[in-house]
């Protein structure tokens, strides 16, 4: 059900941007999931700031390229 972790996204100037995530994914997709998929809740944070939030509907769209990249990874993994 709940998954939590961090993903490092490479920065153009070197090093990594750390994105912390929480995802609630079910065994089957539903109308409440992202794109009708298995993820019904997802939060991404960078340095304590929410850069994406989905709670049975989009609350905060991806705020930067790192959030978009991590969301794509999580969608592949859990949705």
Wavefront OBJ file of the C-alpha trace (Angstrom):
o trace
v 0.000 0.000 0.000
v 2.274 2.849 1.196
v 5.730 3.301 -0.299
v 8.266 5.893 0.806
v 11.728 6.739 -0.410
v 14.057 9.193 -2.068
v 15.207 9.595 -5.650
v 18.230 11.639 -6.678
v 17.775 13.694 -9.838
v 21.034 14.864 -11.478
v 21.516 18.641 -11.599
v 22.902 20.306 -14.722
v 25.648 21.961 -12.677
v 26.579 18.662 -11.004
v 25.415 16.815 -7.948
v 21.877 15.661 -7.234
v 18.557 17.122 -6.179
v 16.970 14.829 -3.581
v 13.237 14.234 -4.000
v 11.449 12.499 -1.138
v 8.244 10.668 -2.031
v 5.248 8.968 -0.451
v 2.955 6.881 -2.669
v -0.205 4.924 -1.831
v -0.742 2.294 -4.529
v -3.367 -0.429 -4.664
v -3.352 -3.804 -6.452
v -5.822 -2.572 -9.064
v -6.517 0.755 -10.745
v -9.531 2.895 -9.892
v -11.294 6.094 -10.883
v -9.409 7.839 -8.057
v -5.977 6.756 -9.287
v -3.643 8.865 -11.374
v -4.826 8.326 -14.967
v -7.175 5.623 -13.639
v -4.198 3.675 -12.317
v -3.140 2.163 -9.015
v -1.675 5.300 -7.357
v -4.403 7.091 -5.383
v -2.132 9.339 -3.313
v 1.325 10.748 -4.008
v 3.411 13.509 -2.455
v 6.820 14.721 -3.620
v 8.970 17.086 -1.564
v 12.262 18.839 -2.229
v 13.948 20.431 0.806
v 10.673 20.128 2.736
v 8.627 21.931 0.063
v 5.770 20.103 -1.660
v 6.493 20.044 -5.395
v 3.668 17.633 -6.322
v 0.594 16.319 -4.534
v -2.196 14.012 -5.660
v -4.878 12.875 -3.219
v -7.602 11.173 -5.285
v -7.268 14.202 -7.534
v -4.529 16.667 -8.461
v -3.869 19.182 -5.683
v -0.420 20.525 -6.640
v 0.857 19.957 -10.194
v 4.589 19.253 -10.736
v 6.422 22.434 -9.802
v 9.680 21.746 -11.634
v 11.481 19.363 -13.962
v 12.756 17.207 -11.085
v 9.180 16.630 -9.885
v 8.132 15.670 -13.413
v 11.006 13.196 -13.699
v 10.328 11.552 -10.342
v 6.605 11.363 -11.068
v 7.385 9.558 -14.342
v 9.588 7.068 -12.460
v 6.898 6.445 -9.833
v 4.197 6.053 -12.474
v 6.313 3.414 -14.179
v 7.025 1.634 -10.893
v 3.622 1.734 -9.161
v 0.875 2.684 -11.613
l 1 2 3 4 5 6 7 8 9 10 11 12 13 14 15 16 17 18 19 20 21 22 23 24 25 26 27 28 29 30 31 32 33 34 35 36 37 38 39 40 41 42 43 44 45 46 47 48 49 50 51 52 53 54 55 56 57 58 59 60 61 62 63 64 65 66 67 68 69 70 71 72 73 74 75 76 77 78 79
